[in-house]
């Protein structure tokens, strides 16, 4: 499967798949991981502190941020609430949808 560069919000480049791929390590997944990490760090919260707020071990946070573990939508909302960023839900979803739309345009 080939990849080509794709610019997201003019700041970072993520690999854009030429063929359909699973969501793990897709451009949207990579953006999500970057955003989750940035929200945690922006709140001044360590992985250990976030894990405590979520009632999980630190390895849970590390595996999600490292792309080794996926999260469901409820875990995603819990994460945003734990870093006091629930107001970022809509903008984050819009960013993820923009990547999908961009990938669909590239296919045409």
MODELLER restraints for C-alpha pairs under 7 A, 6 or more apart:
rsr = mdl.restraints
at = mdl.atoms
rsr.add(forms.Gaussian(group=physical.xy_distance, feature=features.Distance(at['CA:1:A'], at['CA:19:A']), mean=6.62, stdev=0.5))
rsr.add(forms.Gaussian(group=physical.xy_distance, feature=features.Distance(at['CA:2:A'], at['CA:17:A']), mean=6.46, stdev=0.5))
rsr.add(forms.Gaussian(group=physical.xy_distance, feature=features.Distance(at['CA:2:A'], at['CA:18:A']), mean=5.72, stdev=0.5))
rsr.add(forms.Gaussian(group=physical.xy_distance, feature=features.Distance(at['CA:3:A'], at['CA:15:A']), mean=5.79, stdev=0.5))
rsr.add(forms.Gaussian(group=physical.xy_distance, feature=features.Distance(at['CA:3:A'], at['CA:16:A']), mean=5.47, stdev=0.5))
rsr.add(forms.Gaussian(group=physical.xy_distance, feature=features.Distance(at['CA:3:A'], at['CA:17:A']), mean=4.84, stdev=0.5))
rsr.add(forms.Gaussian(group=physical.xy_distance, feature=features.Distance(at['CA:3:A'], at['CA:18:A']), mean=5.69, stdev=0.5))
rsr.add(forms.Gaussian(group=physical.xy_distance, feature=features.Distance(at['CA:4:A'], at['CA:15:A']), mean=5.81, stdev=0.5))
rsr.add(forms.Gaussian(group=physical.xy_distance, feature=features.Distance(at['CA:4:A'], at['CA:16:A']), mean=5.30, stdev=0.5))
rsr.add(forms.Gaussian(group=physical.xy_distance, feature=features.Distance(at['CA:4:A'], at['CA:17:A']), mean=6.71, stdev=0.5))
rsr.add(forms.Gaussian(group=physical.xy_distance, feature=features.Distance(at['CA:5:A'], at['CA:13:A']), mean=6.29, stdev=0.5))
rsr.add(forms.Gaussian(group=physical.xy_distance, feature=features.Distance(at['CA:5:A'], at['CA:14:A']), mean=6.25, stdev=0.5))
rsr.add(forms.Gaussian(group=physical.xy_distance, feature=features.Distance(at['CA:5:A'], at['CA:15:A']), mean=5.22, stdev=0.5))
rsr.add(forms.Gaussian(group=physical.xy_distance, feature=features.Distance(at['CA:5:A'], at['CA:16:A']), mean=5.83, stdev=0.5))
rsr.add(forms.Gaussian(group=physical.xy_distance, feature=features.Distance(at['CA:6:A'], at['CA:13:A']), mean=5.44, stdev=0.5))
rsr.add(forms.Gaussian(group=physical.xy_distance, feature=features.Distance(at['CA:6:A'], at['CA:14:A']), mean=5.52, stdev=0.5))
rsr.add(forms.Gaussian(group=physical.xy_distance, feature=features.Distance(at['CA:6:A'], at['CA:15:A']), mean=6.08, stdev=0.5))
rsr.add(forms.Gaussian(group=physical.xy_distance, feature=features.Distance(at['CA:6:A'], at['CA:16:A']), mean=5.59, stdev=0.5))
rsr.add(forms.Gaussian(group=physical.xy_distance, feature=features.Distance(at['CA:7:A'], at['CA:13:A']), mean=4.62, stdev=0.5))
rsr.add(forms.Gaussian(group=physical.xy_distance, feature=features.Distance(at['CA:7:A'], at['CA:14:A']), mean=6.59, stdev=0.5))
rsr.add(forms.Gaussian(group=physical.xy_distance, feature=features.Distance(at['CA:14:A'], at['CA:27:A']), mean=5.42, stdev=0.5))
rsr.add(forms.Gaussian(group=physical.xy_distance, feature=features.Distance(at['CA:15:A'], at['CA:27:A']), mean=5.95, stdev=0.5))
rsr.add(forms.Gaussian(group=physical.xy_distance, feature=features.Distance(at['CA:16:A'], at['CA:27:A']), mean=6.08, stdev=0.5))
rsr.add(forms.Gaussian(group=physical.xy_distance, feature=features.Distance(at['CA:16:A'], at['CA:103:A']), mean=6.87, stdev=0.5))
rsr.add(forms.Gaussian(group=physical.xy_distance, feature=features.Distance(at['CA:23:A'], at['CA:29:A']), mean=6.22, stdev=0.5))
rsr.add(forms.Gaussian(group=physical.xy_distance, feature=features.Distance(at['CA:28:A'], at['CA:96:A']), mean=5.55, stdev=0.5))
rsr.add(forms.Gaussian(group=physical.xy_distance, feature=features.Distance(at['CA:28:A'], at['CA:99:A']), mean=6.35, stdev=0.5))
rsr.add(forms.Gaussian(group=physical.xy_distance, feature=features.Distance(at['CA:33:A'], at['CA:65:A']), mean=5.47, stdev=0.5))
rsr.add(forms.Gaussian(group=physical.xy_distance, feature=features.Distance(at['CA:37:A'], at['CA:65:A']), mean=6.26, stdev=0.5))
rsr.add(forms.Gaussian(group=physical.xy_distance, feature=features.Distance(at['CA:39:A'], at['CA:83:A']), mean=6.78, stdev=0.5))
rsr.add(forms.Gaussian(group=physical.xy_distance, feature=features.Distance(at['CA:40:A'], at['CA:83:A']), mean=5.72, stdev=0.5))
rsr.add(forms.Gaussian(group=physical.xy_distance, feature=features.Distance(at['CA:43:A'], at['CA:83:A']), mean=6.07, stdev=0.5))
rsr.add(forms.Gaussian(group=physical.xy_distance, feature=features.Distance(at['CA:47:A'], at['CA:58:A']), mean=5.95, stdev=0.5))
rsr.add(forms.Gaussian(group=physical.xy_distance, feature=features.Distance(at['CA:47:A'], at['CA:61:A']), mean=6.03, stdev=0.5))
rsr.add(forms.Gaussian(group=physical.xy_distance, feature=features.Distance(at['CA:47:A'], at['CA:62:A']), mean=6.91, stdev=0.5))
rsr.add(forms.Gaussian(group=physical.xy_distance, feature=features.Distance(at['CA:48:A'], at['CA:58:A']), mean=5.09, stdev=0.5))
rsr.add(forms.Gaussian(group=physical.xy_distance, feature=features.Distance(at['CA:50:A'], at['CA:82:A']), mean=6.70, stdev=0.5))
rsr.add(forms.Gaussian(group=physical.xy_distance, feature=features.Distance(at['CA:51:A'], at['CA:57:A']), mean=5.54, stdev=0.5))
rsr.add(forms.Gaussian(group=physical.xy_distance, feature=features.Distance(at['CA:51:A'], at['CA:58:A']), mean=5.11, stdev=0.5))
rsr.add(forms.Gaussian(group=physical.xy_distance, feature=features.Distance(at['CA:51:A'], at['CA:61:A']), mean=6.20, stdev=0.5))
rsr.add(forms.Gaussian(group=physical.xy_distance, feature=features.Distance(at['CA:53:A'], at['CA:82:A']), mean=6.10, stdev=0.5))
rsr.add(forms.Gaussian(group=physical.xy_distance, feature=features.Distance(at['CA:54:A'], at['CA:82:A']), mean=6.83, stdev=0.5))
rsr.add(forms.Gaussian(group=physical.xy_distance, feature=features.Distance(at['CA:63:A'], at['CA:69:A']), mean=5.23, stdev=0.5))
rsr.add(forms.Gaussian(group=physical.xy_distance, feature=features.Distance(at['CA:64:A'], at['CA:70:A']), mean=6.07, stdev=0.5))
rsr.add(forms.Gaussian(group=physical.xy_distance, feature=features.Distance(at['CA:80:A'], at['CA:86:A']), mean=4.92, stdev=0.5))
